[in-house]
Amino acid sequence: MIPSQNEMFQLVLSAVASLPQFTRRQVKQIVAEKLHLTEQEKNEKTSSGALVYESRASWAVSWLNDAAYIERTKRATYMFRTFC
């Protein structure tokens, strides 16, 4: 089952916390693996034609970057921010 957008934030954050750097493409792949998505779920599309799980994961990366939980280090590459 594909999680809601709110649930996706936590999933993405926990998925990337141990990675030194990651790309959006890696996040989408990790999400699909962690959720054990079926082929039907992987192919589910939004009304605009985007894949649902990829869209939600991508929005989660954008939101987490805006909220300063992750940091963009270069184009399409991010890292988890550690808070002291």
C-alpha positions, 0 to 999 in steps of 0.5 A: 500500500502506498502511504499518504503524503504525510506518512511519506515524509517520515518514511523518506526521512528514516530511509535517508538518515544513514546515507551520506548523500542521496539523490531523488532517484535513490529515494524513489528506489528506496521507498519502493523497496521498503514498501515492497510495492507490487507492480500494480502499485508501482504503476499507479498514476496520478491524474496528471500521469505521474507515478503516485509513489514517485510523486509523493517521495519527490514531494517529501524530498522537497518539503524536507529540504524546505523544512531544513531536515535535509540539505541540497548539496548540488543539483538533485543531490541531498544530505541529511542534516544533523542537529546539534 
